[in-house]
């Protein structure tokens, strides 16, 4: 059992992974591939930098998902959280997704 399944269904959200479609043989960009993913958890990153005295708040999240042998996040993916869900909007993967035996942790940033 993964980590996400341990949380209430009402906490989970379905997201869409937007993956670069690459280029066709003539070099023209192909449309992004849209990959729907069910049962993700999304929440703000907790950051505590004692020397950061900025008034600007960072827009950073974590996405958690149970293990799935048929899907792996890529550093170039973008994540769309649907309107009406907490943290709705488009997010970019920030850094390398972390894979654990009980799930995946993906850092996200605005953009």
C-alpha positions as CSV (number, residue, x, y, z in Angstrom):
1,X,0.0,0.0,0.0
2,X,1.3,3.5,-0.9
3,X,1.2,6.6,1.2
4,X,-1.6,8.4,-0.6
5,X,-4.2,5.6,-0.1
6,X,-3.8,6.1,3.6
7,X,-5.4,9.6,3.4
8,X,-9.1,10.3,3.1
9,X,-10.4,10.4,-0.5
10,X,-11.5,14.0,0.0
11,X,-7.9,15.0,0.4
12,X,-6.9,13.5,-3.0
13,X,-7.0,15.3,-6.4
14,X,-6.8,14.1,-10.0
15,X,-4.2,16.1,-12.0
16,X,-3.1,16.3,-15.6
17,X,0.5,15.9,-16.5
18,X,1.5,18.1,-19.5
19,X,4.4,16.4,-21.2
20,X,6.3,18.0,-24.1
21,X,5.3,16.4,-27.4
22,X,8.7,16.9,-29.0
23,X,9.1,17.9,-32.7
24,X,7.9,16.4,-35.9
25,X,10.3,15.4,-38.7
26,X,10.3,18.9,-40.0
27,X,11.2,20.4,-36.7
28,X,7.8,21.8,-35.9
29,X,6.7,21.5,-32.3
30,X,4.0,18.8,-31.5
31,X,1.3,19.5,-29.0
32,X,1.8,18.6,-25.4
33,X,0.7,15.2,-24.4
34,X,-2.0,15.3,-21.6
35,X,-1.7,12.4,-19.1
36,X,-4.5,12.2,-16.5
37,X,-3.4,10.9,-13.1
38,X,-5.8,10.0,-10.3
39,X,-5.4,10.1,-6.5
40,X,-2.6,12.6,-5.9
41,X,-1.9,14.7,-2.7
42,X,-0.8,18.2,-3.1
43,X,0.3,20.5,-0.4
44,X,2.6,23.5,0.3
45,X,6.3,23.0,0.9
46,X,7.4,23.9,4.4
47,X,10.4,26.1,4.1
48,X,12.4,27.6,7.0
49,X,15.3,29.7,5.9
50,X,16.5,31.6,9.0
51,X,18.5,34.1,6.8
52,X,15.8,34.9,4.3
53,X,14.2,38.2,5.2
54,X,12.3,38.7,2.0
55,X,8.7,39.8,2.0
56,X,8.1,37.8,-1.2
57,X,6.4,34.5,-0.6
58,X,7.5,31.5,-2.6
59,X,4.9,29.5,-4.5
60,X,6.2,25.9,-4.1
61,X,4.3,22.7,-3.5
62,X,4.9,19.0,-3.2
63,X,2.8,16.4,-5.1
64,X,2.7,12.8,-3.7
65,X,1.5,9.7,-5.5
66,X,1.5,6.0,-4.8
67,X,3.9,3.9,-6.7
68,X,2.9,3.1,-10.3
69,X,5.2,0.9,-12.4
70,X,3.6,2.3,-15.6
71,X,4.3,6.0,-15.0
72,X,7.3,8.1,-14.0
73,X,7.4,11.8,-13.6
74,X,10.0,13.7,-15.7
75,X,11.9,16.9,-14.8
76,X,10.4,18.6,-17.8
77,X,6.7,17.8,-16.9
78,X,4.2,20.4,-16.0
79,X,1.2,19.6,-13.7
80,X,-2.3,21.0,-14.1
81,X,-4.3,21.0,-10.9
82,X,-8.0,21.5,-12.0
83,X,-10.0,24.6,-11.1
84,X,-11.9,24.2,-7.9
85,X,-9.2,22.0,-6.3
86,X,-6.8,23.3,-3.7
87,X,-3.7,24.9,-5.3
88,X,-5.4,25.0,-8.7
89,X,-3.3,26.1,-11.6
90,X,-0.3,25.0,-13.7
91,X,2.9,24.0,-12.0
92,X,6.3,23.0,-13.2
93,X,8.3,20.1,-11.8
94,X,11.1,21.5,-9.7
95,X,14.2,19.2,-9.6
96,X,14.3,15.5,-9.8
97,X,11.2,13.6,-8.6
98,X,12.0,11.4,-5.6
99,X,10.9,7.8,-5.7
100,X,10.4,5.9,-2.5
101,X,9.1,2.3,-1.9
102,X,5.8,3.8,-0.7
103,X,5.4,6.5,-3.3
104,X,6.7,9.4,-5.3
105,X,7.4,13.0,-4.1
106,X,7.5,15.7,-6.8
107,X,8.5,19.2,-6.0
108,X,6.5,21.8,-7.9
109,X,6.9,25.5,-8.5
110,X,4.6,28.2,-10.0
111,X,4.8,28.5,-13.7
